[in-house]
Amino acid sequence: MSDAIRVEGVVKTFGDTTALAGVDLAVRNGTVLGLLGPNGAGKTTAVRVLATLTAPDAGRAEVGGFDVVRDAHRVRQLIGLTGQYAAVDDALTGTENLQLIARLLGMSRRDSKQRARELLAGFGLAHAAGRAVKTFSGGMRRRLDLAASLVGHPQVLFLDEPTTGLDPRSRLDLWGLVRELVSDGVTVLLTTQYLEEADALADDIAVIDHGRVIATGTPEELKTRTGGQSLAVRPAARADVPAVVSVVRQLTGVAPDVDGQLVTAPVTDPGVLPAAVRRLDDAGVVLAELTLRSSSLNEVFLALTGLPAPQPTPAHDTEEART
């Protein structure tokens, strides 16, 4: 499988600030790359370089085989971009927004109308096609913004924190749309503050920190590489928590974490699970939960960067989103 995006040693500075300090990336055709990192790590700058919105100071980057500096015009014909905030015009209707973009891309009036109808129907917005965008809910605006980035049938789509501020239902709807695009062969580079979003959508993940890529791999590879597994035990009765703590400590050799009635500890031997069942049964402990869990991406993020995962912006427009 060839690469839709290749980045080699890209450097970008702004005055005394180094946003990118020699970034290397590769994104396979028809896949999703999740680009993760702390706030200010360089994620948005990387997207702006690839989208030809800012030129790198050193290194090279290609999209669809075209250099983002020498062949910027060709790159722009291949890509779509959805930024952190909806870029549609509030005063125009959904149809007018999409037709305007289509006309700017050189489509005929007839083709512009047809493309707008197709996208509005595909994104579940046909019922609101004639309404001013200022009346849309947050989820509807983000869907329209994503539709706008697809007017020109892009081969590569950059999604820079596309679900920021959305309520959970709207986020899930947008995830479904992204999966459909990828199934149709579109390549996606996704930056996100929601680590479960990257876990759900990304084929591969790159973690960037202080302008450098510090880890790459599939979500499962990163979890295995940085965290292993943990044993999680929840007794049905709170009074049994001390007994569970004692058994888990004996089996794992470490002091477990206790959160309410949930007792967890890192393990390296999966054989600890049946041993825990036997010990707890012998102790007369009735269990509500007993499992081996893989590390979460939150734990991977903490292990790699030394920082907790960034906190997403709270959802807004939740009342409108129910309309």
C-alpha positions in Angstrom: 0.0 0.0 0.0 1.5 3.4 -1.1 1.6 6.5 1.1 -0.8 9.3 0.5 1.2 11.6 2.8 4.9 11.6 3.4 6.7 14.1 5.7 10.5 14.1 6.1 12.4 16.3 8.6 9.9 19.2 8.5 10.9 22.2 10.6 8.7 25.2 11.2 9.5 28.1 13.5 7.7 31.2 14.5 10.2 33.7 15.9 11.9 32.0 18.9 9.2 29.3 19.0 9.9 26.0 17.2 6.6 24.5 16.3 8.0 21.6 14.3 11.5 20.3 15.0 12.1 17.7 12.3 8.8 15.8 11.9 8.6 12.5 10.0 5.2 11.0 9.1 3.7 8.6 6.6 0.0 8.0 6.0 -1.0 5.0 3.9 -3.6 5.4 1.2 -7.2 4.8 2.4 -6.4 4.8 6.1 -6.8 7.2 9.1 -3.7 8.5 10.9 -4.5 9.9 14.4 -2.0 12.7 15.3 -2.0 13.1 19.1 -0.1 15.4 21.4 -0.3 17.9 24.2 -1.7 21.3 23.5 1.0 23.3 21.6 2.8 20.2 20.5 2.7 21.2 16.8 -0.3 19.2 15.5 -2.2 22.1 13.9 1.1 23.5 12.4 1.7 20.1 10.8 -1.8 20.2 9.3 -1.3 23.7 8.0 2.0 22.7 6.3 0.4 19.7 4.6 -2.6 21.8 3.6 -0.2 24.4 2.0 -1.4 27.1 4.4 2.1 27.7 5.7 5.5 26.8 4.2 8.0 24.7 6.1 11.4 26.2 6.9 13.2 23.0 6.2 12.5 19.4 5.2 9.9 18.3 2.7 6.3 17.0 2.6 4.3 15.4 -0.1 0.5 14.8 -0.5 -0.6 12.5 -3.2 3.0 12.5 -4.6 3.1 16.3 -4.9 5.4 18.5 -3.0 3.5 20.9 -0.8 5.8 23.8 -1.7 6.7 23.3 -5.4 3.3 21.8 -6.3 1.0 23.6 -3.9 -1.7 24.2 -6.5 -1.8 20.4 -7.4 -1.9 19.5 -3.7 -4.9 21.9 -3.1 -6.8 20.0 -5.8 -6.4 16.8 -3.9 -7.3 17.8 -0.3 -10.1 18.9 1.9 -9.7 20.6 5.3 -12.0 20.8 8.3 -10.5 23.0 11.1 -11.3 23.3 14.8 -14.1 25.7 14.2 -16.8 25.6 11.5 -15.8 27.8 8.6 -19.3 28.1 7.0 -21.1 31.4 6.6 -23.8 31.9 9.2 -25.8 34.2 7.0 -26.1 31.8 4.1 -28.2 28.7 3.9 -26.7 25.2 3.9 -27.3 25.0 0.1 -25.8 28.4 -0.5 -22.7 27.6 1.4 -22.0 24.5 -0.6 -22.9 26.0 -3.9 -20.5 29.0 -3.2 -17.6 26.6 -2.6 -18.4 24.6 -5.7 -18.5 27.7 -7.8 -15.1 28.8 -6.4 -13.8 25.4 -7.4 -14.8 26.0 -11.0 -18.0 23.9 -11.1 -20.8 25.0 -13.4 -24.0 26.4 -11.8 -25.8 23.1 -12.6 -23.1 20.9 -11.2 -22.8 23.1 -8.1 -26.5 22.6 -7.3 -26.3 18.9 -7.9 -23.2 18.5 -5.7 -24.8 20.6 -2.9 -27.9 18.3 -3.0 -25.8 15.2 -2.9 -23.8 16.3 0.1 -26.8 17.7 2.1 -28.6 14.4 1.6 -25.5 12.3 2.5 -24.9 14.3 5.7 -28.6 14.2 6.8 -29.1 17.9 6.3 -31.5 17.9 3.4 -34.4 19.0 5.7 -32.4 22.1 6.7 -31.0 22.9 3.2 -32.9 26.2 3.0 -32.3 27.4 6.5 -29.6 30.0 7.5 -26.7 28.3 9.1 -27.0 30.5 12.2 -30.1 28.4 13.1 -28.2 25.1 12.9 -27.2 23.2 16.0 -23.5 22.6 16.8 -23.6 19.1 15.3 -25.4 20.3 12.2 -22.8 23.0 11.6 -19.9 20.5 12.0 -21.6 18.2 9.5 -22.0 21.0 7.0 -18.4 22.0 7.6 -17.3 18.5 6.8 -19.6 18.5 3.7 -18.0 21.7 2.6 -14.5 20.1 2.7 -15.8 17.4 0.4 -17.3 19.5 -2.3 -14.2 18.9 -4.6 -14.1 15.1 -4.1 -10.8 15.2 -2.1 -8.5 12.2 -2.0 -7.0 13.4 1.3 -8.9 14.9 4.1 -7.4 16.8 7.1 -9.6 16.9 10.2 -8.2 19.2 12.8 -10.1 18.5 16.0 -13.4 18.1 14.1 -15.6 17.2 17.0 -14.4 19.8 19.5 -17.4 21.1 21.5 -19.9 18.5 20.1 -22.3 16.5 22.3 -21.7 12.7 22.4 -24.4 11.9 19.9 -23.1 14.4 17.3 -19.6 13.1 17.8 -20.8 9.5 17.1 -22.6 10.7 14.0 -19.5 12.4 12.7 -17.4 9.2 13.4 -19.8 7.3 11.2 -19.4 9.8 8.4 -15.6 9.5 8.6 -15.7 5.7 8.5 -17.9 5.9 5.3 -15.4 8.3 3.7 -12.5 6.0 4.4 -14.4 3.0 3.1 -14.7 4.9 -0.2 -10.9 5.3 -0.4 -10.4 8.7 1.2 -7.2 9.1 3.3 -7.7 11.0 6.6 -5.2 12.7 8.9 -7.0 13.4 12.2 -5.9 15.5 15.1 -8.1 15.2 18.2 -8.3 15.9 21.9 -10.6 12.9 22.4 -8.3 9.9 22.8 -11.2 7.5 22.5 -11.9 9.1 19.1 -8.4 8.2 17.9 -8.9 4.7 19.3 -12.2 4.3 17.4 -11.1 5.7 14.1 -7.4 5.5 13.6 -5.6 2.7 11.8 -2.3 4.2 12.9 -1.3 6.8 15.5 1.6 9.2 15.7 2.3 11.0 19.0 3.9 14.4 18.7 5.5 16.3 21.5 7.6 19.5 21.5 7.5 19.5 17.7 8.8 15.9 17.2 7.1 12.6 16.6 8.0 10.4 19.6 6.0 7.3 18.9 4.1 5.6 16.0 2.1 2.4 15.6 -1.4 1.0 15.7 -3.5 1.8 18.8 -3.0 -1.8 20.0 0.8 -1.7 19.4 1.2 1.5 21.4 -0.9 0.1 24.2 1.1 -3.1 24.3 4.5 -1.2 24.1 3.8 1.3 26.8 1.4 -0.3 29.3 0.8 -4.0 29.2 -2.4 -5.1 31.0 -4.1 -4.4 34.3 -6.2 -6.7 36.5 -9.5 -5.0 37.5 -11.7 -6.5 40.3 -14.9 -5.1 41.7 -16.6 -7.0 44.6 -20.4 -6.9 44.8 -20.2 -5.8 48.4 -18.1 -2.8 49.6 -17.2 -4.7 52.8 -15.2 -7.2 50.6 -12.8 -4.5 49.2 -10.1 -5.2 51.8 -10.1 -8.9 51.0 -9.8 -8.1 47.3 -6.9 -5.7 47.9 -5.1 -8.5 49.8 -5.6 -11.1 47.1 -4.6 -8.7 44.3 -1.5 -7.6 46.2 -0.4 -11.3 46.7 -1.0 -12.2 43.1 0.7 -9.1 41.5 3.3 -8.2 44.0 2.3 -4.5 43.9 0.0 -2.3 46.0 -3.2 -2.0 43.9 -5.1 1.2 43.2 -8.5 1.5 44.8 -11.3 3.6 43.3 -14.5 3.1 45.3 -15.1 -0.6 45.0 -12.8 -1.1 41.9 -9.4 -2.5 42.6 -6.8 -2.5 39.8 -3.1 -3.4 39.5 -0.7 -3.9 36.6 0.1 -7.5 35.5 2.5 -9.2 33.2 1.1 -12.8 33.4 -2.4 -13.4 32.1 -2.5 -16.5 34.3 -3.2 -14.2 37.2 -6.9 -14.1 36.1 -7.9 -17.7 36.8 -5.7 -17.6 40.0 -7.7 -14.5 41.1 -11.0 -16.4 40.5 -9.8 -19.3 42.7 -8.5 -17.2 45.5 -11.5 -14.9 45.7 -13.9 -17.8 45.5 -12.1 -19.5 48.4 -12.4 -16.2 50.3 -16.2 -16.2 49.7 -16.0 -12.9 47.7 -18.9 -12.4 45.3 -17.7 -10.4 42.2 -19.5 -7.8 40.2 -16.5 -7.5 37.8 -13.3 -9.3 37.1 -11.3 -8.7 33.9 -7.9 -8.1 32.3 -7.8 -4.7 30.7 -5.5 -3.4 28.0 -3.9 0.0 28.7 -6.0 2.9 27.5 -4.7 5.5 25.1 -4.9 7.9 28.1 -2.3 5.8 29.8 -0.2 5.6 26.7 -0.4 9.4 26.3 0.7 9.8 29.9 3.6 7.3 29.6 4.9 8.9 26.4 4.5 12.6 27.2 4.6 12.7 31.0 1.3 14.7 30.8 -2.3 13.7 31.3 -4.4 13.7 28.1 -5.6 17.1 27.1 -9.2 17.9 28.3 -11.6 18.4 25.4 -13.7 21.6 25.2 -17.1 20.9 26.8 -20.0 20.4 24.4 -22.2 23.4 23.6 -25.6 23.8 21.9 -26.8 20.6 23.5 -30.4 21.9 23.5 -30.2 22.8 19.8 -28.6 19.4 19.0 -31.8 17.7 20.2 -33.8 19.5 17.5 
